[in-house]
């Protein structure tokens, strides 16, 4: 998604109406929610345990309700009727997001409020001229707003791509581009997301280690600077350091995502589907919460998905499951994983990377058919803070170096 600046008072007026109408639609949907009791069944020790009941919200989705909602919002509308359809779609998207978070215990039983100023435009309100690289957006019948990305810095990058539904802001227009690029997949890499590194595994390459220590060091330095500025009440200094930290973090992650794509082309990158809200909740110790908050796993995955194919798997027990026999160790202390059933001993982070790789293969229907101890290669990758290309860290530059577990201190 790319941004094009715009200065038109009509856009601000449209956003004001869109925000007010969106809240009205959410109010109507909220008032018509049907609450039903659910009795979840939990199996424990071979017995079915039914815990306390709880209410589940069901959104009204029948055609008659949506027709009445549309007729209600069409009254005294100053813009084209398709803008009302865009409002209804956005309202249901907001309510579905709230319902999903409510069922997970992350949202309260409170009606969502629209605070951000935006307007999502439907495709039926847009006319895209790919030759002139411009978009014409209908406000009212016979009244339009035109925006062009011709001559922009990203124009050559999105050559031949299709335009999706744009988002209007007060001072800019966000244009999403999509492409139907066919990727000839030649490899699958499983990535374990850790505080100081990304640990990957692929049978073709071996073990891969991406060092995130420069990113963590940078964030710790800026945390200290912001804390000093905040203690002295220097708000402008705090905001300066905050913006500088954010820009350097984005630069690091962009180079990391670009480098992984260049080093491992035509590959599927498999990550854990982490819930960062749980990792930074108050149930965790304060030190661990701060360390988890520093590591932008979601941003790394999102930036990588813009350049290559990304898949996600459940993260449960990835570092406590033996990749050879499937035994799950109840408690695991230290960096070395030891399986009491088959005797496998390997670094926990490497075990997690192998299990993520295997979990993706099982999702695709492939069998469990190899021994991780046979893979001895390890590639260390670092991000060059100056320049655009990643570097393969010495002493492993060039060919992969065989890793002997006892010499590396793994067992």
C-alpha positions as CSV (number, residue, x, y, z in Angstrom):
1,X,0.0,0.0,0.0
2,X,1.4,3.3,-1.1
3,X,0.5,6.9,-0.1
4,X,-0.2,9.8,-2.5
5,X,-0.7,13.3,-0.9
6,X,-3.9,15.2,-1.7
7,X,-5.3,18.5,-0.6
8,X,-9.1,18.8,-1.3
9,X,-11.7,20.0,1.2
10,X,-14.3,17.8,-0.4
11,X,-12.4,14.7,0.8
12,X,-12.4,16.0,4.4
13,X,-16.2,16.6,4.2
14,X,-16.7,13.1,2.8
15,X,-14.6,11.6,5.6
16,X,-16.7,13.5,8.2
17,X,-19.9,12.1,6.8
18,X,-18.4,8.6,6.4
19,X,-17.3,8.5,10.0
20,X,-20.6,9.7,11.3
21,X,-22.6,7.3,9.1
22,X,-20.3,4.4,10.0
23,X,-21.0,4.9,13.7
24,X,-24.7,5.0,13.0
25,X,-24.5,1.6,11.2
26,X,-22.5,0.1,14.1
27,X,-25.2,1.4,16.5
28,X,-27.9,-0.3,14.6
29,X,-26.0,-3.6,14.3
30,X,-25.2,-3.5,18.0
31,X,-28.8,-3.0,19.0
32,X,-29.8,-6.0,16.9
33,X,-27.2,-8.5,18.2
34,X,-28.6,-11.7,19.5
35,X,-27.0,-13.1,22.6
36,X,-27.1,-16.9,23.1
37,X,-25.7,-19.1,25.8
38,X,-22.9,-21.5,24.9
39,X,-21.9,-24.5,27.0
40,X,-18.3,-25.5,26.1
41,X,-17.2,-29.1,26.5
42,X,-13.7,-29.7,27.8
43,X,-12.2,-33.1,28.0
44,X,-9.9,-33.9,30.9
45,X,-8.7,-37.2,32.0
46,X,-11.1,-39.0,29.7
47,X,-14.1,-37.2,31.2
48,X,-16.1,-34.4,29.7
49,X,-16.2,-31.3,31.9
50,X,-18.7,-28.6,31.2
51,X,-17.5,-25.3,32.7
52,X,-19.8,-22.3,33.4
53,X,-21.9,-21.1,30.5
54,X,-21.2,-17.8,28.8
55,X,-23.0,-15.6,26.3
56,X,-22.0,-15.4,22.6
57,X,-23.0,-12.6,20.3
58,X,-24.5,-13.3,16.9
59,X,-24.5,-10.5,14.4
60,X,-27.7,-10.0,12.2
61,X,-26.8,-11.0,8.7
62,X,-30.1,-11.8,7.0
63,X,-31.0,-10.0,3.8
64,X,-34.1,-8.3,5.2
65,X,-32.0,-6.7,8.0
66,X,-29.3,-5.5,5.7
67,X,-32.0,-4.1,3.4
68,X,-33.6,-2.1,6.2
69,X,-30.2,-0.9,7.4
70,X,-29.3,0.3,3.9
71,X,-32.7,2.1,3.5
72,X,-32.1,3.8,6.9
73,X,-28.7,5.0,5.9
74,X,-29.8,6.2,2.5
75,X,-32.0,8.8,4.0
76,X,-30.6,12.3,3.5
77,X,-27.4,11.0,2.1
78,X,-25.3,13.7,0.3
79,X,-23.2,11.3,-1.7
80,X,-23.6,8.4,-4.1
81,X,-25.5,5.4,-2.9
82,X,-22.4,3.1,-3.3
83,X,-20.8,5.0,-0.4
84,X,-23.6,3.7,1.9
85,X,-22.7,0.1,0.7
86,X,-19.1,0.8,1.6
87,X,-20.1,2.0,5.0
88,X,-22.1,-1.2,5.7
89,X,-19.2,-3.4,4.6
90,X,-16.9,-1.5,6.9
91,X,-19.4,-1.7,9.8
92,X,-19.6,-5.5,9.5
93,X,-15.9,-5.7,9.3
94,X,-15.5,-3.7,12.6
95,X,-18.2,-5.8,14.4
96,X,-16.7,-9.1,13.2
97,X,-13.3,-8.0,14.5
98,X,-14.8,-7.0,17.9
99,X,-16.7,-10.3,18.1
100,X,-13.5,-12.3,17.5
101,X,-11.6,-10.4,20.1
102,X,-14.5,-10.6,22.6
103,X,-14.6,-14.4,22.3
104,X,-10.9,-14.5,23.0
105,X,-11.3,-12.4,26.1
106,X,-9.5,-9.4,24.6
107,X,-12.4,-7.1,24.3
108,X,-15.2,-6.0,26.7
109,X,-18.9,-6.0,26.1
110,X,-18.8,-2.4,24.9
111,X,-20.0,-1.0,21.6
112,X,-17.1,-0.1,19.3
113,X,-16.5,3.6,18.7
114,X,-15.1,5.0,15.4
115,X,-12.3,7.4,16.3
116,X,-10.0,7.3,13.2
117,X,-10.9,9.5,10.3
118,X,-10.9,7.5,7.1
119,X,-13.2,6.4,4.2
120,X,-12.8,3.1,2.4
121,X,-13.8,3.4,-1.2
122,X,-15.5,0.5,-3.1
123,X,-14.3,-0.6,-6.5
124,X,-17.6,0.4,-8.0
125,X,-16.8,4.0,-7.1
126,X,-13.4,4.0,-8.8
127,X,-12.3,4.2,-12.4
128,X,-8.6,3.3,-12.9
129,X,-6.7,4.4,-15.9
130,X,-3.5,2.2,-16.0
131,X,-2.1,4.0,-19.0
132,X,-2.3,7.5,-17.4
133,X,-1.7,5.9,-13.9
134,X,-4.6,7.8,-12.4
135,X,-7.8,7.0,-10.3
136,X,-11.1,8.8,-10.6
137,X,-13.2,8.5,-7.5
138,X,-16.9,9.3,-7.6
139,X,-18.3,11.5,-4.9
140,X,-21.7,12.4,-6.3
141,X,-23.2,11.7,-9.7
142,X,-21.1,13.9,-12.0
143,X,-18.6,15.0,-9.3
144,X,-15.2,13.3,-9.0
145,X,-11.9,13.4,-7.3
146,X,-8.8,12.4,-9.4
147,X,-5.5,11.3,-8.0
148,X,-2.4,10.1,-10.0
149,X,0.6,8.0,-9.0
150,X,2.4,8.9,-12.3
151,X,6.0,10.1,-11.5
152,X,5.9,8.8,-7.9
153,X,8.8,6.9,-6.5
154,X,6.9,3.6,-6.5
155,X,5.5,3.9,-10.0
156,X,8.0,1.6,-11.6
157,X,7.8,-0.9,-8.8
158,X,4.0,-1.4,-9.3
159,X,4.2,-1.5,-13.1
160,X,1.6,-4.0,-14.3
161,X,-0.1,-4.4,-10.9
162,X,-3.8,-4.0,-10.2
163,X,-5.3,-1.4,-7.9
164,X,-7.5,-2.5,-5.0
165,X,-9.9,-0.5,-2.8
166,X,-8.3,2.8,-1.8
167,X,-8.6,4.5,1.6
168,X,-9.1,8.2,1.8
169,X,-7.5,10.2,4.6
170,X,-7.6,14.0,5.2
171,X,-4.3,14.7,3.6
172,X,-3.5,11.6,1.5
173,X,-4.9,8.6,-0.3
174,X,-3.7,5.1,0.4
175,X,-3.6,3.0,-2.7
176,X,-3.2,-0.8,-2.4
177,X,-1.6,-2.6,-5.3
178,X,-1.8,-6.4,-5.9
179,X,-0.2,-8.7,-8.4
180,X,-1.0,-12.3,-9.4
181,X,2.6,-13.4,-9.4
182,X,3.2,-17.1,-9.8
183,X,5.9,-18.4,-7.5
184,X,7.7,-21.6,-8.4
185,X,8.3,-22.9,-4.9
186,X,11.6,-24.8,-4.5
187,X,12.1,-24.7,-0.8
188,X,10.3,-24.4,2.6
189,X,11.9,-22.7,5.5
190,X,10.5,-22.9,9.1
191,X,11.4,-19.9,11.3
192,X,11.4,-19.8,15.1
193,X,10.9,-16.2,16.4
194,X,13.1,-15.4,19.4
195,X,14.2,-12.3,21.2
196,X,17.7,-12.1,19.8
197,X,17.4,-14.1,16.6
198,X,15.3,-15.7,13.9
199,X,16.2,-19.4,13.7
200,X,15.3,-21.1,10.5
201,X,15.5,-24.6,9.2
202,X,15.4,-26.1,5.7
203,X,16.7,-29.5,4.6
204,X,18.3,-28.0,1.5
205,X,20.2,-25.2,3.3
206,X,20.4,-26.5,6.9
207,X,20.0,-24.4,10.0
208,X,19.8,-20.6,9.5
209,X,20.4,-17.9,12.2
210,X,19.4,-14.3,11.6
211,X,21.0,-12.1,14.2
212,X,18.6,-9.5,15.7
213,X,21.0,-8.2,18.4
214,X,21.7,-4.9,16.5
215,X,18.0,-4.2,16.5
216,X,17.6,-4.9,20.2
217,X,20.7,-2.8,21.1
218,X,19.3,0.1,19.2
219,X,15.9,-0.1,20.9
220,X,17.5,-0.4,24.4
221,X,19.6,2.8,23.7
222,X,16.6,4.8,22.6
223,X,14.5,3.5,25.5
224,X,17.1,5.0,27.8
225,X,17.2,8.3,25.9
226,X,13.4,8.5,26.0
227,X,13.2,7.7,29.7
228,X,15.7,10.6,30.5
229,X,13.7,13.0,28.3
230,X,10.4,12.0,29.8
231,X,11.8,12.4,33.4
232,X,12.8,15.9,32.6
233,X,9.5,16.8,30.9
234,X,11.1,17.4,27.5
235,X,8.2,16.3,25.3
236,X,9.7,17.5,22.0
237,X,13.0,15.6,22.7
238,X,11.0,12.5,23.6
239,X,9.0,12.7,20.3
240,X,12.2,13.3,18.4
241,X,13.8,10.1,19.8
242,X,10.6,8.2,19.4
243,X,10.4,9.1,15.7
244,X,14.1,8.3,15.2
245,X,13.7,4.9,16.8
246,X,10.7,4.1,14.7
247,X,12.5,5.0,11.5
248,X,15.6,3.0,12.3
249,X,13.5,0.0,13.2
250,X,11.6,0.2,9.9
251,X,14.8,0.5,8.0
252,X,16.3,-2.6,9.7
253,X,13.2,-4.7,9.1
254,X,12.8,-3.6,5.5
255,X,16.5,-4.6,4.8
256,X,15.9,-7.9,6.7
257,X,12.8,-8.8,4.6
258,X,14.5,-7.8,1.4
259,X,17.6,-9.8,2.3
260,X,15.7,-13.0,3.1
261,X,14.0,-12.8,-0.3
262,X,17.3,-12.4,-2.1
263,X,19.1,-15.1,-0.1
264,X,16.3,-17.6,-0.3
265,X,14.3,-17.0,-3.6
266,X,11.3,-19.1,-4.5
267,X,10.8,-20.2,-0.9
268,X,7.8,-20.5,1.4
269,X,8.7,-18.9,4.8
270,X,6.7,-20.5,7.7
271,X,6.4,-18.5,10.9
272,X,4.6,-19.0,14.2
273,X,1.2,-17.4,14.6
274,X,2.1,-15.5,17.7
275,X,-0.4,-13.5,19.8
276,X,1.8,-10.6,21.0
277,X,-1.0,-9.3,23.3
278,X,-0.6,-12.4,25.4
279,X,3.2,-12.1,25.4
280,X,3.0,-8.5,26.9
281,X,0.1,-9.1,29.3
282,X,0.4,-8.5,33.0
283,X,0.5,-12.2,33.7
284,X,4.1,-12.2,32.4
285,X,7.0,-10.9,34.5
286,X,7.8,-7.2,33.8
287,X,11.3,-8.0,32.4
288,X,9.9,-10.5,30.0
289,X,7.1,-8.2,28.9
290,X,9.6,-5.5,28.0
291,X,11.8,-7.9,26.0
292,X,8.8,-9.2,24.1
293,X,7.6,-5.7,23.4
294,X,10.9,-4.8,21.9
295,X,10.9,-7.6,19.3
296,X,8.6,-6.7,16.3
297,X,7.7,-10.2,15.1
298,X,4.4,-9.1,13.5
299,X,6.1,-6.3,11.6
300,X,8.8,-8.6,10.3
301,X,6.2,-11.1,9.1
302,X,4.1,-8.4,7.5
303,X,7.1,-6.8,5.6
304,X,8.3,-10.3,4.5
305,X,4.8,-11.1,3.2
306,X,5.0,-8.1,0.8
307,X,8.0,-9.7,-1.0
308,X,7.5,-13.5,-0.7
309,X,5.1,-16.2,0.3
310,X,4.3,-16.4,4.1
311,X,2.5,-19.1,6.0
312,X,1.7,-19.4,9.7
313,X,1.3,-22.4,12.0
314,X,0.2,-22.7,15.6
315,X,3.0,-22.1,18.1
316,X,2.1,-24.5,20.8
317,X,4.9,-26.8,22.1
318,X,7.2,-26.1,19.2
319,X,10.3,-26.1,21.5
320,X,9.1,-28.9,23.7
321,X,8.2,-31.5,21.0
322,X,10.8,-34.0,19.8
323,X,11.0,-33.7,16.0
324,X,12.2,-37.3,15.7
325,X,9.6,-39.3,17.8
326,X,7.0,-36.6,18.6
327,X,7.3,-36.9,22.4
328,X,6.3,-33.7,24.2
329,X,8.5,-32.8,27.2
330,X,6.4,-31.3,30.0
331,X,9.2,-29.1,31.5
332,X,12.3,-27.9,29.6
333,X,15.1,-26.0,31.3
334,X,18.1,-24.6,29.5
335,X,19.0,-24.1,25.9
336,X,19.4,-27.8,25.1
337,X,16.4,-30.0,24.3
338,X,16.8,-33.6,25.6
339,X,14.2,-36.2,24.6
340,X,13.8,-38.9,27.3
341,X,12.3,-41.3,24.8
342,X,14.7,-41.4,21.8
343,X,17.7,-39.6,23.3
344,X,17.8,-36.7,20.8
345,X,19.8,-33.7,22.1
346,X,19.7,-30.4,20.2
347,X,19.4,-26.7,20.7
348,X,15.9,-25.7,21.7
349,X,15.6,-23.0,19.0
350,X,16.7,-25.4,16.3
351,X,14.2,-27.9,17.6
352,X,11.5,-25.3,17.3
353,X,12.5,-24.4,13.8
354,X,12.4,-28.0,12.7
355,X,9.0,-28.5,14.4
356,X,7.6,-25.4,12.6
357,X,8.8,-26.8,9.3
358,X,7.3,-30.3,10.0
359,X,4.0,-28.7,11.2
360,X,3.6,-26.9,7.8
361,X,4.4,-30.1,5.9
362,X,1.8,-32.0,7.9
363,X,-0.7,-29.3,7.1
364,X,0.1,-30.0,3.4
365,X,-0.2,-33.7,3.8
366,X,3.5,-34.7,3.7
367,X,4.7,-37.5,5.9
368,X,7.2,-37.3,8.8
369,X,10.3,-38.9,7.2
370,X,13.7,-37.7,8.2
371,X,16.2,-37.3,11.1
372,X,17.2,-33.8,12.1
373,X,20.6,-35.0,13.3
374,X,21.6,-35.6,9.7
375,X,21.4,-31.9,8.9
376,X,24.7,-30.4,10.0
377,X,24.9,-27.1,8.0
378,X,24.3,-23.7,9.6
379,X,24.2,-20.3,7.9
380,X,24.5,-17.1,9.9
381,X,22.9,-14.0,8.4
382,X,23.2,-10.5,9.6
383,X,21.6,-7.2,8.4
384,X,24.0,-4.6,7.1
385,X,23.0,-1.4,8.8
386,X,24.5,0.6,6.0
387,X,23.6,-0.3,2.5
388,X,20.7,-2.3,1.1
389,X,22.0,-5.9,1.0
390,X,22.3,-8.4,3.9
391,X,25.6,-10.0,4.7
392,X,26.6,-13.5,5.6
393,X,28.6,-13.2,8.7
394,X,32.1,-14.4,9.0
395,X,33.5,-17.0,9.7
396,X,30.7,-18.6,7.7
397,X,30.9,-16.4,4.6
398,X,30.6,-18.5,1.5
399,X,30.1,-22.2,1.9
400,X,28.1,-23.6,4.8
401,X,30.1,-24.9,7.7
402,X,29.4,-28.2,9.3
403,X,28.2,-28.0,12.9
404,X,29.3,-30.6,15.4
405,X,26.9,-30.6,18.4
406,X,29.6,-31.3,21.1
407,X,32.0,-28.7,19.7
408,X,29.3,-26.1,19.5
409,X,28.2,-26.8,23.1
410,X,24.8,-28.1,22.1
411,X,25.1,-31.3,24.1
